[in-house]
Amino acid sequence: METNVHNLYLAGVVCGGKDTHLWFIENSRVHASIIVNSILSKHIAKHP
């Protein structure tokens, strides 16, 4: 979910590109946990 800009994440409908009709709150909630896990893993790697 991270973009090519370091520490910039995208979530929800914006991830659908031209198919935004496929994404709703109900099926994009998983994005939050993916992003949080990514941020935490980076933090843990820097500060073991």
ModelCIF file with pLDDT and N, C-alpha, C, O atoms, coordinates in Angstrom:
data_MODEL
#
_entry.id   MODEL 
#
_entity.id                         1 
_entity.type                       polymer 
_entity.pdbx_number_of_molecules   1 
#
_entity_poly.entity_id                      1 
_entity_poly.type                           'polypeptide(L)' 
_entity_poly.nstd_linkage                   no 
_entity_poly.nstd_monomer                   no 
_entity_poly.pdbx_seq_one_letter_code       METNVHNLYLAGVVCGGKDTHLWFIENSRVHASIIVNSILSKHIAKHP 
_entity_poly.pdbx_seq_one_letter_code_can   METNVHNLYLAGVVCGGKDTHLWFIENSRVHASIIVNSILSKHIAKHP 
_entity_poly.pdbx_strand_id                 A 
#
loop_
_entity_poly_seq.entity_id 
_entity_poly_seq.num 
_entity_poly_seq.mon_id 
_entity_poly_seq.hetero 
1 1  MET n 
1 2  GLU n 
1 3  THR n 
1 4  ASN n 
1 5  VAL n 
1 6  HIS n 
1 7  ASN n 
1 8  LEU n 
1 9  TYR n 
1 10 LEU n 
1 11 ALA n 
1 12 GLY n 
1 13 VAL n 
1 14 VAL n 
1 15 CYS n 
1 16 GLY n 
1 17 GLY n 
1 18 LYS n 
1 19 ASP n 
1 20 THR n 
1 21 HIS n 
1 22 LEU n 
1 23 TRP n 
1 24 PHE n 
1 25 ILE n 
1 26 GLU n 
1 27 ASN n 
1 28 SER n 
1 29 ARG n 
1 30 VAL n 
1 31 HIS n 
1 32 ALA n 
1 33 SER n 
1 34 ILE n 
1 35 ILE n 
1 36 VAL n 
1 37 ASN n 
1 38 SER n 
1 39 ILE n 
1 40 LEU n 
1 41 SER n 
1 42 LYS n 
1 43 HIS n 
1 44 ILE n 
1 45 ALA n 
1 46 LYS n 
1 47 HIS n 
1 48 PRO n 
#
_struct_asym.id          A 
_struct_asym.entity_id   1 
#
loop_
_ma_qa_metric.id 
_ma_qa_metric.mode 
_ma_qa_metric.name 
_ma_qa_metric.software_group_id 
_ma_qa_metric.type 
1 global pLDDT . pLDDT 
2 local  pLDDT . pLDDT 
#
_ma_qa_metric_global.metric_id      1 
_ma_qa_metric_global.metric_value   86.27 
_ma_qa_metric_global.model_id       1 
_ma_qa_metric_global.ordinal_id     1 
#
loop_
_ma_qa_metric_local.label_asym_id 
_ma_qa_metric_local.label_comp_id 
_ma_qa_metric_local.label_seq_id 
_ma_qa_metric_local.metric_id 
_ma_qa_metric_local.metric_value 
_ma_qa_metric_local.model_id 
_ma_qa_metric_local.ordinal_id 
A MET 1  2 85.00 1 1  
A GLU 2  2 90.00 1 2  
A THR 3  2 91.00 1 3  
A ASN 4  2 94.00 1 4  
A VAL 5  2 95.00 1 5  
A HIS 6  2 90.00 1 6  
A ASN 7  2 90.00 1 7  
A LEU 8  2 94.00 1 8  
A TYR 9  2 94.00 1 9  
A LEU 10 2 90.00 1 10 
A ALA 11 2 88.00 1 11 
A GLY 12 2 83.00 1 12 
A VAL 13 2 80.00 1 13 
A VAL 14 2 79.00 1 14 
A CYS 15 2 78.00 1 15 
A GLY 16 2 76.00 1 16 
A GLY 17 2 79.00 1 17 
A LYS 18 2 83.00 1 18 
A ASP 19 2 80.00 1 19 
A THR 20 2 78.00 1 20 
A HIS 21 2 80.00 1 21 
A LEU 22 2 77.00 1 22 
A TRP 23 2 73.00 1 23 
A PHE 24 2 76.00 1 24 
A ILE 25 2 74.00 1 25 
A GLU 26 2 79.00 1 26 
A ASN 27 2 78.00 1 27 
A SER 28 2 79.00 1 28 
A ARG 29 2 84.00 1 29 
A VAL 30 2 88.00 1 30 
A HIS 31 2 88.00 1 31 
A ALA 32 2 90.00 1 32 
A SER 33 2 92.00 1 33 
A ILE 34 2 92.00 1 34 
A ILE 35 2 93.00 1 35 
A VAL 36 2 95.00 1 36 
A ASN 37 2 95.00 1 37 
A SER 38 2 94.00 1 38 
A ILE 39 2 94.00 1 39 
A LEU 40 2 95.00 1 40 
A SER 41 2 94.00 1 41 
A LYS 42 2 91.00 1 42 
A HIS 43 2 90.00 1 43 
A ILE 44 2 91.00 1 44 
A ALA 45 2 91.00 1 45 
A LYS 46 2 88.00 1 46 
A HIS 47 2 88.00 1 47 
A PRO 48 2 75.00 1 48 
#
loop_
_atom_site.group_PDB 
_atom_site.id 
_atom_site.type_symbol 
_atom_site.label_atom_id 
_atom_site.label_alt_id 
_atom_site.label_comp_id 
_atom_site.label_asym_id 
_atom_site.label_entity_id 
_atom_site.label_seq_id 
_atom_site.pdbx_PDB_ins_code 
_atom_site.Cartn_x 
_atom_site.Cartn_y 
_atom_site.Cartn_z 
_atom_site.occupancy 
_atom_site.B_iso_or_equiv 
_atom_site.pdbx_formal_charge 
_atom_site.auth_seq_id 
_atom_site.auth_comp_id 
_atom_site.auth_asym_id 
_atom_site.auth_atom_id 
_atom_site.pdbx_PDB_model_num 
ATOM 1   N N  . MET A 1 1  ? 0.811   -1.180 0.000   1.00 85.00 ? 1  MET A N  1 
ATOM 2   C CA . MET A 1 1  ? 0.000   0.000  0.000   1.00 85.00 ? 1  MET A CA 1 
ATOM 3   C C  . MET A 1 1  ? 0.866   1.259  0.000   1.00 85.00 ? 1  MET A C  1 
ATOM 4   O O  . MET A 1 1  ? 0.353   2.371  -0.129  1.00 85.00 ? 1  MET A O  1 
ATOM 5   N N  . GLU A 1 2  ? 2.181   1.079  0.146   1.00 90.00 ? 2  GLU A N  1 
ATOM 6   C CA . GLU A 1 2  ? 3.082   2.241  0.131   1.00 90.00 ? 2  GLU A CA 1 
ATOM 7   C C  . GLU A 1 2  ? 3.359   2.640  -1.314  1.00 90.00 ? 2  GLU A C  1 
ATOM 8   O O  . GLU A 1 2  ? 3.555   1.789  -2.182  1.00 90.00 ? 2  GLU A O  1 
ATOM 9   N N  . THR A 1 3  ? 3.370   3.927  -1.551  1.00 91.00 ? 3  THR A N  1 
ATOM 10  C CA . THR A 1 3  ? 3.642   4.436  -2.891  1.00 91.00 ? 3  THR A CA 1 
ATOM 11  C C  . THR A 1 3  ? 5.139   4.493  -3.123  1.00 91.00 ? 3  THR A C  1 
ATOM 12  O O  . THR A 1 3  ? 5.923   4.057  -2.280  1.00 91.00 ? 3  THR A O  1 
ATOM 13  N N  . ASN A 1 4  ? 5.532   5.029  -4.265  1.00 94.00 ? 4  ASN A N  1 
ATOM 14  C CA . ASN A 1 4  ? 6.962   5.199  -4.525  1.00 94.00 ? 4  ASN A CA 1 
ATOM 15  C C  . ASN A 1 4  ? 7.526   6.381  -3.744  1.00 94.00 ? 4  ASN A C  1 
ATOM 16  O O  . ASN A 1 4  ? 8.732   6.624  -3.785  1.00 94.00 ? 4  ASN A O  1 
ATOM 17  N N  . VAL A 1 5  ? 6.679   7.117  -3.036  1.00 95.00 ? 5  VAL A N  1 
ATOM 18  C CA . VAL A 1 5  ? 7.118   8.170  -2.128  1.00 95.00 ? 5  VAL A CA 1 
ATOM 19  C C  . VAL A 1 5  ? 7.228   7.541  -0.742  1.00 95.00 ? 5  VAL A C  1 
ATOM 20  O O  . VAL A 1 5  ? 6.242   7.044  -0.198  1.00 95.00 ? 5  VAL A O  1 
ATOM 21  N N  . HIS A 1 6  ? 8.410   7.566  -0.188  1.00 90.00 ? 6  HIS A N  1 
ATOM 22  C CA . HIS A 1 6  ? 8.682   6.909  1.095   1.00 90.00 ? 6  HIS A CA 1 
ATOM 23  C C  . HIS A 1 6  ? 7.679   7.360  2.158   1.00 90.00 ? 6  HIS A C  1 
ATOM 24  O O  . HIS A 1 6  ? 7.459   8.556  2.348   1.00 90.00 ? 6  HIS A O  1 
ATOM 25  N N  . ASN A 1 7  ? 7.080   6.399  2.840   1.00 90.00 ? 7  ASN A N  1 
ATOM 26  C CA . ASN A 1 7  ? 6.118   6.614  3.919   1.00 90.00 ? 7  ASN A CA 1 
ATOM 27  C C  . ASN A 1 7  ? 4.808   7.279  3.485   1.00 90.00 ? 7  ASN A C  1 
ATOM 28  O O  . ASN A 1 7  ? 4.099   7.841  4.320   1.00 90.00 ? 7  ASN A O  1 
ATOM 29  N N  . LEU A 1 8  ? 4.486   7.224  2.216   1.00 94.00 ? 8  LEU A N  1 
ATOM 30  C CA . LEU A 1 8  ? 3.195   7.702  1.740   1.00 94.00 ? 8  LEU A CA 1 
ATOM 31  C C  . LEU A 1 8  ? 2.382   6.491  1.308   1.00 94.00 ? 8  LEU A C  1 
ATOM 32  O O  . LEU A 1 8  ? 2.745   5.785  0.368   1.00 94.00 ? 8  LEU A O  1 
ATOM 33  N N  . TYR A 1 9  ? 1.286   6.266  2.002   1.00 94.00 ? 9  TYR A N  1 
ATOM 34  C CA . TYR A 1 9  ? 0.449   5.100  1.769   1.00 94.00 ? 9  TYR A CA 1 
ATOM 35  C C  . TYR A 1 9  ? -0.887  5.512  1.171   1.00 94.00 ? 9  TYR A C  1 
ATOM 36  O O  . TYR A 1 9  ? -1.387  6.605  1.433   1.00 94.00 ? 9  TYR A O  1 
ATOM 37  N N  . LEU A 1 10 ? -1.453  4.635  0.374   1.00 90.00 ? 10 LEU A N  1 
ATOM 38  C CA . LEU A 1 10 ? -2.774  4.839  -0.181  1.00 90.00 ? 10 LEU A CA 1 
ATOM 39  C C  . LEU A 1 10 ? -3.695  3.739  0.322   1.00 90.00 ? 10 LEU A C  1 
ATOM 40  O O  . LEU A 1 10 ? -3.277  2.598  0.519   1.00 90.00 ? 10 LEU A O  1 
ATOM 41  N N  . ALA A 1 11 ? -4.956  4.104  0.527   1.00 88.00 ? 11 ALA A N  1 
ATOM 42  C CA . ALA A 1 11 ? -5.925  3.126  1.010   1.00 88.00 ? 11 ALA A CA 1 
ATOM 43  C C  . ALA A 1 11 ? -7.305  3.473  0.477   1.00 88.00 ? 11 ALA A C  1 
ATOM 44  O O  . ALA A 1 11 ? -7.568  4.605  0.071   1.00 88.00 ? 11 ALA A O  1 
ATOM 45  N N  . GLY A 1 12 ? -8.164  2.492  0.487   1.00 83.00 ? 12 GLY A N  1 
ATOM 46  C CA . GLY A 1 12 ? -9.547  2.709  0.101   1.00 83.00 ? 12 GLY A CA 1 
ATOM 47  C C  . GLY A 1 12 ? -9.748  2.822  -1.390  1.00 83.00 ? 12 GLY A C  1 
ATOM 48  O O  . GLY A 1 12 ? -9.051  2.184  -2.179  1.00 83.00 ? 12 GLY A O  1 
ATOM 49  N N  . VAL A 1 13 ? -10.712 3.644  -1.767  1.00 80.00 ? 13 VAL A N  1 
ATOM 50  C CA . VAL A 1 13 ? -11.134 3.769  -3.165  1.00 80.00 ? 13 VAL A CA 1 
ATOM 51  C C  . VAL A 1 13 ? -10.000 4.211  -4.079  1.00 80.00 ? 13 VAL A C  1 
ATOM 52  O O  . VAL A 1 13 ? -9.937  3.793  -5.235  1.00 80.00 ? 13 VAL A O  1 
ATOM 53  N N  . VAL A 1 14 ? -9.119  5.038  -3.580  1.00 79.00 ? 14 VAL A N  1 
ATOM 54  C CA . VAL A 1 14 ? -8.038  5.552  -4.422  1.00 79.00 ? 14 VAL A CA 1 
ATOM 55  C C  . VAL A 1 14 ? -7.162  4.423  -4.983  1.00 79.00 ? 14 VAL A C  1 
ATOM 56  O O  . VAL A 1 14 ? -6.493  4.609  -6.000  1.00 79.00 ? 14 VAL A O  1 
ATOM 57  N N  . CYS A 1 15 ? -7.161  3.281  -4.342  1.00 78.00 ? 15 CYS A N  1 
ATOM 58  C CA . CYS A 1 15 ? -6.378  2.133  -4.806  1.00 78.00 ? 15 CYS A CA 1 
ATOM 59  C C  . CYS A 1 15 ? -7.032  1.434  -5.994  1.00 78.00 ? 15 CYS A C  1 
ATOM 60  O O  . CYS A 1 15 ? -6.408  0.587  -6.634  1.00 78.00 ? 15 CYS A O  1 
ATOM 61  N N  . GLY A 1 16 ? -8.258  1.773  -6.290  1.00 76.00 ? 16 GLY A N  1 
ATOM 62  C CA . GLY A 1 16 ? -8.983  1.113  -7.363  1.00 76.00 ? 16 GLY A CA 1 
ATOM 63  C C  . GLY A 1 16 ? -8.632  1.593  -8.756  1.00 76.00 ? 16 GLY A C  1 
ATOM 64  O O  . GLY A 1 16 ? -8.995  0.951  -9.742  1.00 76.00 ? 16 GLY A O  1 
ATOM 65  N N  . GLY A 1 17 ? -7.932  2.709  -8.852  1.00 79.00 ? 17 GLY A N  1 
ATOM 66  C CA . GLY A 1 17 ? -7.607  3.239  -10.176 1.00 79.00 ? 17 GLY A CA 1 
ATOM 67  C C  . GLY A 1 17 ? -8.871  3.526  -10.963 1.00 79.00 ? 17 GLY A C  1 
ATOM 68  O O  . GLY A 1 17 ? -9.721  4.296  -10.515 1.00 79.00 ? 17 GLY A O  1 
ATOM 69  N N  . LYS A 1 18 ? -8.999  2.926  -12.112 1.00 83.00 ? 18 LYS A N  1 
ATOM 70  C CA . LYS A 1 18 ? -10.182 3.121  -12.940 1.00 83.00 ? 18 LYS A CA 1 
ATOM 71  C C  . LYS A 1 18 ? -11.360 2.269  -12.487 1.00 83.00 ? 18 LYS A C  1 
ATOM 72  O O  . LYS A 1 18 ? -12.478 2.442  -12.973 1.00 83.00 ? 18 LYS A O  1 
ATOM 73  N N  . ASP A 1 19 ? -11.113 1.345  -11.555 1.00 80.00 ? 19 ASP A N  1 
ATOM 74  C CA . ASP A 1 19 ? -12.164 0.448  -11.064 1.00 80.00 ? 19 ASP A CA 1 
ATOM 75  C C  . ASP A 1 19 ? -12.581 0.807  -9.640  1.00 80.00 ? 19 ASP A C  1 
ATOM 76  O O  . ASP A 1 19 ? -12.695 -0.071 -8.784  1.00 80.00 ? 19 ASP A O  1 
ATOM 77  N N  . THR A 1 20 ? -12.805 2.086  -9.387  1.00 78.00 ? 20 THR A N  1 
ATOM 78  C CA . THR A 1 20 ? -13.148 2.511  -8.026  1.00 78.00 ? 20 THR A CA 1 
ATOM 79  C C  . THR A 1 20 ? -14.467 1.918  -7.545  1.00 78.00 ? 20 THR A C  1 
ATOM 80  O O  . THR A 1 20 ? -14.704 1.831  -6.341  1.00 78.00 ? 20 THR A O  1 
ATOM 81  N N  . HIS A 1 21 ? -15.307 1.518  -8.456  1.00 80.00 ? 21 HIS A N  1 
ATOM 82  C CA . HIS A 1 21 ? -16.586 0.936  -8.060  1.00 80.00 ? 21 HIS A CA 1 
ATOM 83  C C  . HIS A 1 21 ? -16.426 -0.403 -7.331  1.00 80.00 ? 21 HIS A C  1 
ATOM 84  O O  . HIS A 1 21 ? -17.386 -0.911 -6.752  1.00 80.00 ? 21 HIS A O  1 
ATOM 85  N N  . LEU A 1 22 ? -15.231 -0.969 -7.358  1.00 77.00 ? 22 LEU A N  1 
ATOM 86  C CA . LEU A 1 22 ? -14.983 -2.253 -6.693  1.00 77.00 ? 22 LEU A CA 1 
ATOM 87  C C  . LEU A 1 22 ? -14.678 -2.092 -5.208  1.00 77.00 ? 22 LEU A C  1 
ATOM 88  O O  . LEU A 1 22 ? -14.771 -3.058 -4.450  1.00 77.00 ? 22 LEU A O  1 
ATOM 89  N N  . TRP A 1 23 ? -14.317 -0.888 -4.786  1.00 73.00 ? 23 TRP A N  1 
ATOM 90  C CA . TRP A 1 23 ? -13.873 -0.677 -3.412  1.00 73.00 ? 23 TRP A CA 1 
ATOM 91  C C  . TRP A 1 23 ? -14.931 0.055  -2.595  1.00 73.00 ? 23 TRP A C  1 
ATOM 92  O O  . TRP A 1 23 ? -15.473 1.080  -3.009  1.00 73.00 ? 23 TRP A O  1 
ATOM 93  N N  . PHE A 1 24 ? -15.201 -0.498 -1.441  1.00 76.00 ? 24 PHE A N  1 
ATOM 94  C CA . PHE A 1 24 ? -16.143 0.090  -0.499  1.00 76.00 ? 24 PHE A CA 1 
ATOM 95  C C  . PHE A 1 24 ? -15.506 0.025  0.882   1.00 76.00 ? 24 PHE A C  1 
ATOM 96  O O  . PHE A 1 24 ? -14.495 -0.654 1.063   1.00 76.00 ? 24 PHE A O  1 
ATOM 97  N N  . ILE A 1 25 ? -16.072 0.709  1.842   1.00 74.00 ? 25 ILE A N  1 
ATOM 98  C CA . ILE A 1 25 ? -15.537 0.666  3.206   1.00 74.00 ? 25 ILE A CA 1 
ATOM 99  C C  . ILE A 1 25 ? -15.430 -0.772 3.690   1.00 74.00 ? 25 ILE A C  1 
ATOM 100 O O  . ILE A 1 25 ? -14.457 -1.140 4.348   1.00 74.00 ? 25 ILE A O  1 
ATOM 101 N N  . GLU A 1 26 ? -16.416 -1.573 3.370   1.00 79.00 ? 26 GLU A N  1 
ATOM 102 C CA . GLU A 1 26 ? -16.459 -2.949 3.866   1.00 79.00 ? 26 GLU A CA 1 
ATOM 103 C C  . GLU A 1 26 ? -15.299 -3.800 3.356   1.00 79.00 ? 26 GLU A C  1 
ATOM 104 O O  . GLU A 1 26 ? -14.773 -4.628 4.099   1.00 79.00 ? 26 GLU A O  1 
ATOM 105 N N  . ASN A 1 27 ? -14.896 -3.612 2.114   1.00 78.00 ? 27 ASN A N  1 
ATOM 106 C CA . ASN A 1 27 ? -13.841 -4.482 1.589   1.00 78.00 ? 27 ASN A CA 1 
ATOM 107 C C  . ASN A 1 27 ? -12.488 -3.788 1.486   1.00 78.00 ? 27 ASN A C  1 
ATOM 108 O O  . ASN A 1 27 ? -11.537 -4.368 0.963   1.00 78.00 ? 27 ASN A O  1 
ATOM 109 N N  . SER A 1 28 ? -12.387 -2.557 1.977   1.00 79.00 ? 28 SER A N  1 
ATOM 110 C CA . SER A 1 28 ? -11.073 -1.917 1.977   1.00 79.00 ? 28 SER A CA 1 
ATOM 111 C C  . SER A 1 28 ? -10.541 -1.694 3.387   1.00 79.00 ? 28 SER A C  1 
ATOM 112 O O  . SER A 1 28 ? -9.495  -1.070 3.567   1.00 79.00 ? 28 SER A O  1 
ATOM 113 N N  . ARG A 1 29 ? -11.263 -2.205 4.396   1.00 84.00 ? 29 ARG A N  1 
ATOM 114 C CA . ARG A 1 29 ? -10.775 -2.092 5.774   1.00 84.00 ? 29 ARG A CA 1 
ATOM 115 C C  . ARG A 1 29 ? -9.448  -2.806 5.959   1.00 84.00 ? 29 ARG A C  1 
ATOM 116 O O  . ARG A 1 29 ? -8.645  -2.419 6.807   1.00 84.00 ? 29 ARG A O  1 
ATOM 117 N N  . VAL A 1 30 ? -9.220  -3.821 5.188   1.00 88.00 ? 30 VAL A N  1 
ATOM 118 C CA . VAL A 1 30 ? -7.975  -4.580 5.286   1.00 88.00 ? 30 VAL A CA 1 
ATOM 119 C C  . VAL A 1 30 ? -6.765  -3.691 4.990   1.00 88.00 ? 30 VAL A C  1 
ATOM 120 O O  . VAL A 1 30 ? -5.660  -3.979 5.450   1.00 88.00 ? 30 VAL A O  1 
ATOM 121 N N  . HIS A 1 31 ? -6.962  -2.627 4.236   1.00 88.00 ? 31 HIS A N  1 
ATOM 122 C CA . HIS A 1 31 ? -5.858  -1.719 3.914   1.00 88.00 ? 31 HIS A CA 1 
ATOM 123 C C  . HIS A 1 31 ? -5.239  -1.131 5.181   1.00 88.00 ? 31 HIS A C  1 
ATOM 124 O O  . HIS A 1 31 ? -4.021  -0.976 5.262   1.00 88.00 ? 31 HIS A O  1 
ATOM 125 N N  . ALA A 1 32 ? -6.068  -0.806 6.165   1.00 90.00 ? 32 ALA A N  1 
ATOM 126 C CA . ALA A 1 32 ? -5.561  -0.214 7.405   1.00 90.00 ? 32 ALA A CA 1 
ATOM 127 C C  . ALA A 1 32 ? -4.578  -1.136 8.105   1.00 90.00 ? 32 ALA A C  1 
ATOM 128 O O  . ALA A 1 32 ? -3.510  -0.692 8.527   1.00 90.00 ? 32 ALA A O  1 
ATOM 129 N N  . SER A 1 33 ? -4.914  -2.397 8.233   1.00 92.00 ? 33 SER A N  1 
ATOM 130 C CA . SER A 1 33 ? -4.003  -3.320 8.924   1.00 92.00 ? 33 SER A CA 1 
ATOM 131 C C  . SER A 1 33 ? -2.722  -3.542 8.125   1.00 92.00 ? 33 SER A C  1 
ATOM 132 O O  . SER A 1 33 ? -1.653  -3.700 8.714   1.00 92.00 ? 33 SER A O  1 
ATOM 133 N N  . ILE A 1 34 ? -2.810  -3.558 6.817   1.00 92.00 ? 34 ILE A N  1 
ATOM 134 C CA . ILE A 1 34 ? -1.614  -3.707 5.983   1.00 92.00 ? 34 ILE A CA 1 
ATOM 135 C C  . ILE A 1 34 ? -0.682  -2.512 6.190   1.00 92.00 ? 34 ILE A C  1 
ATOM 136 O O  . ILE A 1 34 ? 0.529   -2.676 6.334   1.00 92.00 ? 34 ILE A O  1 
ATOM 137 N N  . ILE A 1 35 ? -1.258  -1.315 6.203   1.00 93.00 ? 35 ILE A N  1 
ATOM 138 C CA . ILE A 1 35 ? -0.452  -0.102 6.368   1.00 93.00 ? 35 ILE A CA 1 
ATOM 139 C C  . ILE A 1 35 ? 0.156   -0.038 7.767   1.00 93.00 ? 35 ILE A C  1 
ATOM 140 O O  . ILE A 1 35 ? 1.342   0.258  7.912   1.00 93.00 ? 35 ILE A O  1 
ATOM 141 N N  . VAL A 1 36 ? -0.635  -0.309 8.786   1.00 95.00 ? 36 VAL A N  1 
ATOM 142 C CA . VAL A 1 36 ? -0.121  -0.276 10.157  1.00 95.00 ? 36 VAL A CA 1 
ATOM 143 C C  . VAL A 1 36 ? 0.992   -1.294 10.334  1.00 95.00 ? 36 VAL A C  1 
ATOM 144 O O  . VAL A 1 36 ? 2.016   -0.977 10.939  1.00 95.00 ? 36 VAL A O  1 
ATOM 145 N N  . ASN A 1 37 ? 0.823   -2.495 9.827   1.00 95.00 ? 37 ASN A N  1 
ATOM 146 C CA . ASN A 1 37 ? 1.874   -3.517 9.938   1.00 95.00 ? 37 ASN A CA 1 
ATOM 147 C C  . ASN A 1 37 ? 3.142   -3.088 9.227   1.00 95.00 ? 37 ASN A C  1 
ATOM 148 O O  . ASN A 1 37 ? 4.241   -3.360 9.711   1.00 95.00 ? 37 ASN A O  1 
ATOM 149 N N  . SER A 1 38 ? 3.015   -2.428 8.097   1.00 94.00 ? 38 SER A N  1 
ATOM 150 C CA . SER A 1 38 ? 4.186   -1.937 7.374   1.00 94.00 ? 38 SER A CA 1 
ATOM 151 C C  . SER A 1 38 ? 4.925   -0.877 8.185   1.00 94.00 ? 38 SER A C  1 
ATOM 152 O O  . SER A 1 38 ? 6.149   -0.920 8.312   1.00 94.00 ? 38 SER A O  1 
ATOM 153 N N  . ILE A 1 39 ? 4.173   0.071  8.729   1.00 94.00 ? 39 ILE A N  1 
ATOM 154 C CA . ILE A 1 39 ? 4.790   1.131  9.535   1.00 94.00 ? 39 ILE A CA 1 
ATOM 155 C C  . ILE A 1 39 ? 5.464   0.543  10.769  1.00 94.00 ? 39 ILE A C  1 
ATOM 156 O O  . ILE A 1 39 ? 6.592   0.914  11.094  1.00 94.00 ? 39 ILE A O  1 
ATOM 157 N N  . LEU A 1 40 ? 4.789   -0.362 11.451  1.00 95.00 ? 40 LEU A N  1 
ATOM 158 C CA . LEU A 1 40 ? 5.367   -0.973 12.647  1.00 95.00 ? 40 LEU A CA 1 
ATOM 159 C C  . LEU A 1 40 ? 6.613   -1.781 12.327  1.00 95.00 ? 40 LEU A C  1 
ATOM 160 O O  . LEU A 1 40 ? 7.584   -1.742 13.083  1.00 95.00 ? 40 LEU A O  1 
ATOM 161 N N  . SER A 1 41 ? 6.602   -2.509 11.224  1.00 94.00 ? 41 SER A N  1 
ATOM 162 C CA . SER A 1 41 ? 7.783   -3.314 10.887  1.00 94.00 ? 41 SER A CA 1 
ATOM 163 C C  . SER A 1 41 ? 8.980   -2.419 10.570  1.00 94.00 ? 41 SER A C  1 
ATOM 164 O O  . SER A 1 41 ? 10.114  -2.769 10.898  1.00 94.00 ? 41 SER A O  1 
ATOM 165 N N  . LYS A 1 42 ? 8.745   -1.286 9.946   1.00 91.00 ? 42 LYS A N  1 
ATOM 166 C CA . LYS A 1 42 ? 9.839   -0.340 9.686   1.00 91.00 ? 42 LYS A CA 1 
ATOM 167 C C  . LYS A 1 42 ? 10.365  0.253  10.982  1.00 91.00 ? 42 LYS A C  1 
ATOM 168 O O  . LYS A 1 42 ? 11.574  0.406  11.155  1.00 91.00 ? 42 LYS A O  1 
ATOM 169 N N  . HIS A 1 43 ? 9.458   0.585  11.890  1.00 90.00 ? 43 HIS A N  1 
ATOM 170 C CA . HIS A 1 43 ? 9.850   1.155  13.173  1.00 90.00 ? 43 HIS A CA 1 
ATOM 171 C C  . HIS A 1 43 ? 10.655  0.151  13.991  1.00 90.00 ? 43 HIS A C  1 
ATOM 172 O O  . HIS A 1 43 ? 11.676  0.498  14.585  1.00 90.00 ? 43 HIS A O  1 
ATOM 173 N N  . ILE A 1 44 ? 10.192  -1.084 14.015  1.00 91.00 ? 44 ILE A N  1 
ATOM 174 C CA . ILE A 1 44 ? 10.884  -2.127 14.774  1.00 91.00 ? 44 ILE A CA 1 
ATOM 175 C C  . ILE A 1 44 ? 12.269  -2.394 14.172  1.00 91.00 ? 44 ILE A C  1 
ATOM 176 O O  . ILE A 1 44 ? 13.229  -2.632 14.905  1.00 91.00 ? 44 ILE A O  1 
ATOM 177 N N  . ALA A 1 45 ? 12.369  -2.353 12.852  1.00 91.00 ? 45 ALA A N  1 
ATOM 178 C CA . ALA A 1 45 ? 13.668  -2.576 12.203  1.00 91.00 ? 45 ALA A CA 1 
ATOM 179 C C  . ALA A 1 45 ? 14.662  -1.485 12.562  1.00 91.00 ? 45 ALA A C  1 
ATOM 180 O O  . ALA A 1 45 ? 15.856  -1.758 12.691  1.00 91.00 ? 45 ALA A O  1 
ATOM 181 N N  . LYS A 1 46 ? 14.192  -0.258 12.726  1.00 88.00 ? 46 LYS A N  1 
ATOM 182 C CA . LYS A 1 46 ? 15.084  0.859  13.083  1.00 88.00 ? 46 LYS A CA 1 
ATOM 183 C C  . LYS A 1 46 ? 15.402  0.872  14.555  1.00 88.00 ? 46 LYS A C  1 
ATOM 184 O O  . LYS A 1 46 ? 16.490  1.300  14.941  1.00 88.00 ? 46 LYS A O  1 
ATOM 185 N N  . HIS A 1 47 ? 14.489  0.416  15.393  1.00 88.00 ? 47 HIS A N  1 
ATOM 186 C CA . HIS A 1 47 ? 14.631  0.489  16.845  1.00 88.00 ? 47 HIS A CA 1 
ATOM 187 C C  . HIS A 1 47 ? 14.370  -0.881 17.479  1.00 88.00 ? 47 HIS A C  1 
ATOM 188 O O  . HIS A 1 47 ? 13.344  -1.086 18.127  1.00 88.00 ? 47 HIS A O  1 
ATOM 189 N N  . PRO A 1 48 ? 15.305  -1.812 17.288  1.00 75.00 ? 48 PRO A N  1 
ATOM 190 C CA . PRO A 1 48 ? 15.076  -3.179 17.810  1.00 75.00 ? 48 PRO A CA 1 
ATOM 191 C C  . PRO A 1 48 ? 15.050  -3.251 19.335  1.00 75.00 ? 48 PRO A C  1 
ATOM 192 O O  . PRO A 1 48 ? 14.868  -4.330 19.899  1.00 75.00 ? 48 PRO A O  1 
#
